[in-house]
């Protein structure tokens, strides 16, 4: 039998016990470790108290910026404009402006041939001269009538003396019946000449001084009025701008073109006083008042915002003033929300050029009741 070594394990010997694993050392508790451990608690508290406050602040901001206002994108820049027409007709001889040009009040736009109107002035002047000559003739006629009256009265006296003699001779039978009748007829003729001379003198005096005031002759006055009208028409051959603005539709003016009196020829747009016409829904007008603040932005100028205020609220809806207003008395009827034009005035001068017809977005602040400029 082999001798077993004392250090060699045998089948009967039990296995040696395994060593127990060493436990990890417990790290020391520091301030950083405690802060990291408490962080989830603070986040929970922030969510619990901060989220409601954030919601309240957001709701208040929404009320101030949106809930207390109404807005529309159905808005357009408007400007005063006038269609300038020639007050007299004629051929255009000069065009002094071009489309889009800025002009001042009284600046020449175009000129119509003035030669026919200068001739009218000359003709009216000649009519005045003719009337004055006629006045001279009437004055001379009045003087002649006065002489004729004096001569006729002398003839009457002579005829009356002759008739008296013939009457005395007739009583004594020293003259004939024919001579007596002839002398009586001579008296009647002399008296008729006096009457005619006095009538002619009266007519001359009436024509000389039958005007609206003493010493004014109606023929001369009428001729002067005609000349004044001719001079006015001559001045109207120069067509000028009624006010400062920008020229539009000037391309229709051509030299040599015949201009008809009263026909619109060119348009002047008053670019210095723009406003915005915003068409709000009728449901947006409940709290809208004249003077409330407004904010205007433009599609053409991103980022540009202009302060304004409500100037007027329309007296009727847009459909009410259409050429053919809708008739809802018969047939099927569908209710449609109407729009009312609201005029928005600018409170500041725009930094960009305004163009009539530009699209705009308008917000009117109805919640705070603020009045622009106050």
SVG drawing of the C-alpha trace seen along z (x, -y; Angstrom):
<svg xmlns="http://www.w3.org/2000/svg" viewBox="-115 -191 119 193">
<polyline fill="none" stroke="black" stroke-width="0.4" points="0.0,0.0 1.2,-3.2 2.0,-5.6 0.0,-8.7 1.5,-12.1 0.0,-13.9 -0.5,-17.0 -2.3,-15.1 -6.0,-15.3 -7.9,-12.1 -11.3,-11.3 -12.5,-11.0 -11.1,-14.5 -13.7,-17.3 -13.0,-20.2 -11.6,-23.3 -14.1,-26.1 -14.0,-29.1 -13.1,-32.5 -16.0,-34.9 -15.9,-37.9 -14.8,-41.1 -17.5,-43.8 -17.0,-47.1 -16.0,-49.9 -18.8,-52.4 -17.9,-55.8 -18.1,-58.8 -21.1,-61.1 -20.1,-64.4 -22.0,-67.7 -21.9,-66.9 -23.3,-63.4 -26.2,-64.8 -27.0,-67.5 -27.1,-64.8 -29.4,-62.7 -31.8,-65.6 -31.9,-66.9 -35.0,-64.7 -36.9,-66.2 -36.2,-69.8 -37.1,-69.0 -40.4,-67.7 -41.1,-70.7 -40.2,-73.0 -42.6,-71.2 -45.3,-71.3 -45.1,-75.0 -43.5,-76.5 -45.7,-74.9 -48.9,-76.4 -47.2,-79.8 -45.9,-79.4 -49.4,-78.6 -50.9,-81.6 -48.2,-83.9 -48.7,-82.5 -52.5,-82.9 -52.1,-86.5 -49.7,-87.2 -52.1,-85.7 -54.9,-87.9 -52.8,-91.0 -51.5,-90.3 -54.3,-88.4 -57.3,-88.0 -57.7,-91.8 -57.5,-92.6 -58.9,-91.8 -57.0,-91.5 -57.6,-91.1 -55.5,-90.7 -58.2,-92.1 -56.7,-95.5 -55.2,-97.8 -53.3,-101.1 -55.5,-103.9 -54.6,-107.5 -56.6,-110.5 -56.4,-110.7 -58.0,-113.0 -58.4,-112.5 -57.2,-115.7 -59.2,-116.7 -58.8,-119.5 -61.3,-122.3 -61.0,-123.2 -60.6,-121.0 -57.8,-121.1 -54.6,-119.5 -51.8,-118.6 -48.6,-120.5 -46.5,-119.6 -46.4,-116.9 -44.3,-118.1 -44.5,-115.0 -43.9,-111.3 -45.6,-108.4 -44.5,-108.1 -43.0,-111.6 -43.5,-113.6 -45.1,-117.0 -45.9,-120.1 -49.1,-122.0 -49.5,-124.2 -46.8,-122.4 -47.5,-122.1 -48.7,-118.7 -49.5,-119.2 -50.3,-122.1 -53.1,-122.4 -52.7,-124.5 -53.6,-128.0 -53.7,-129.7 -57.5,-129.3 -58.0,-130.8 -55.7,-133.7 -57.7,-134.5 -60.9,-134.4 -59.3,-137.0 -58.4,-139.2 -61.9,-138.8 -63.4,-139.8 -61.1,-142.8 -62.3,-143.9 -65.9,-143.5 -65.2,-145.8 -63.8,-148.4 -66.9,-148.1 -69.2,-148.5 -67.3,-151.6 -67.7,-153.0 -71.3,-152.3 -71.4,-154.2 -69.8,-157.1 -72.4,-157.0 -75.2,-156.9 -73.7,-159.8 -73.5,-161.8 -77.1,-160.8 -78.2,-162.0 -76.5,-165.4 -78.0,-165.6 -81.5,-164.8 -81.1,-167.7 -80.4,-170.0 -83.3,-168.6 -85.6,-169.1 -84.6,-172.8 -85.1,-173.3 -88.4,-171.6 -89.7,-173.7 -88.7,-176.8 -90.7,-175.5 -93.7,-174.9 -93.5,-178.5 -93.3,-179.9 -96.1,-177.6 -98.3,-178.7 -97.7,-182.4 -98.5,-181.8 -101.7,-179.9 -102.8,-182.7 -102.4,-185.3 -104.4,-183.1 -107.1,-182.6 -107.5,-186.4 -107.6,-187.0 -110.1,-184.1 -112.4,-185.9 -112.3,-189.0 -112.6,-187.2 -109.2,-188.4 -107.8,-184.8 -108.8,-181.6 -109.9,-178.4 -107.0,-176.6 -104.4,-179.0 -106.1,-178.7 -106.0,-174.8 -102.4,-174.8 -101.2,-176.9 -103.1,-174.7 -101.5,-171.6 -98.0,-173.2 -98.5,-173.5 -99.4,-169.9 -96.4,-168.8 -94.0,-170.9 -95.4,-169.5 -94.9,-165.9 -91.3,-166.7 -90.7,-167.8 -92.2,-164.6 -90.0,-162.4 -86.9,-164.3 -87.6,-163.9 -88.3,-160.2 -85.0,-159.7 -83.1,-161.5 -84.7,-159.4 -83.8,-156.2 -80.2,-157.3 -79.9,-158.1 -81.4,-154.8 -78.8,-152.9 -76.0,-154.9 -76.8,-154.3 -79.0,-151.1 -76.4,-149.0 -76.4,-147.7 -74.8,-150.9 -74.9,-154.5 -72.5,-155.2 -72.1,-151.5 -73.1,-150.7 -74.6,-147.2 -73.0,-146.5 -69.5,-147.4 -70.0,-145.4 -71.1,-142.3 -68.1,-142.6 -65.8,-142.8 -67.3,-139.7 -66.7,-137.8 -63.1,-138.9 -62.7,-137.8 -64.1,-134.4 -61.8,-134.1 -58.8,-135.0 -59.9,-132.3 -60.1,-129.7 -56.7,-130.7 -55.2,-130.2 -56.9,-126.8 -54.8,-125.5 -52.0,-125.0 -53.2,-122.0 -51.6,-122.0 -51.5,-119.8 -54.2,-120.6 -52.0,-119.5 -48.7,-117.9 -48.5,-114.2 -47.3,-111.5 -48.4,-111.3 -50.1,-108.1 -51.5,-107.1 -49.5,-109.8 -48.6,-107.4 -52.0,-108.2 -50.8,-111.7 -49.2,-112.0 -48.2,-115.2 -50.6,-115.8 -53.5,-114.0 -56.8,-115.8 -58.1,-116.3 -61.8,-116.4 -63.1,-118.9 -63.9,-117.1 -62.2,-113.8 -59.9,-112.5 -56.3,-112.7 -54.0,-112.0 -54.2,-111.0 -52.5,-112.7 -52.1,-110.5 -51.6,-112.3 -48.8,-110.2 -48.2,-112.4 -51.4,-111.3 -51.9,-107.6 -54.2,-105.5 -55.3,-101.9 -58.8,-100.6 -59.3,-97.4 -62.4,-95.3 -63.2,-93.7 -65.8,-91.0 -69.0,-92.3 -68.4,-89.9 -65.1,-91.8 -66.8,-95.2 -68.4,-94.5 -65.6,-96.2 -64.1,-98.3 -64.1,-102.1 -62.8,-105.1 -59.4,-106.1 -58.3,-102.6 -54.7,-101.7 -53.8,-99.7 -50.7,-98.0 -50.1,-97.8 -47.7,-95.5 -47.3,-95.1 -46.7,-92.2 -44.3,-94.3 -42.1,-95.3 -41.5,-92.4 -40.6,-93.5 -42.1,-97.0 -44.7,-97.8 -46.4,-101.1 -48.5,-102.5 -51.9,-103.8 -55.4,-104.3 -59.0,-103.8 -60.1,-106.9 -63.6,-106.0 -65.9,-102.9 -67.9,-102.6 -71.5,-103.5 -72.4,-100.4 -71.0,-97.0 -69.1,-96.7 -72.0,-95.0 -74.4,-97.7 -72.6,-100.3 -72.0,-98.0 -73.4,-98.8 -75.8,-95.9 -76.5,-95.1 -77.6,-91.6 -81.3,-91.0 -82.2,-88.4 -86.0,-88.7 -86.5,-85.8 -84.9,-82.4 -82.6,-80.4 -80.7,-82.4 -77.4,-81.6 -76.1,-83.8 -72.7,-85.3 -70.6,-87.2 -70.4,-90.8 -67.4,-93.0 -67.3,-96.6 -64.6,-99.1 -62.6,-100.6 -60.3,-103.5 -56.9,-103.3 -54.8,-106.5 -51.0,-106.4 -49.6,-107.8 -46.1,-108.0 -44.5,-108.7 -43.7,-105.4 -40.0,-104.7 -40.8,-103.2 -42.7,-104.6 -46.4,-103.8 -48.1,-102.7 -51.9,-102.8 -53.3,-99.3 -50.6,-97.6 -51.8,-94.6 -51.6,-95.1 -52.3,-93.2 -54.1,-95.3 -54.5,-94.5 -56.7,-96.7 -56.3,-96.6 -59.8,-96.5 -59.1,-95.0 -57.3,-97.9 -59.5,-100.6 -56.5,-102.8 -57.0,-105.9 -54.2,-106.9 -52.6,-110.2 -54.1,-110.4"/>
</svg>
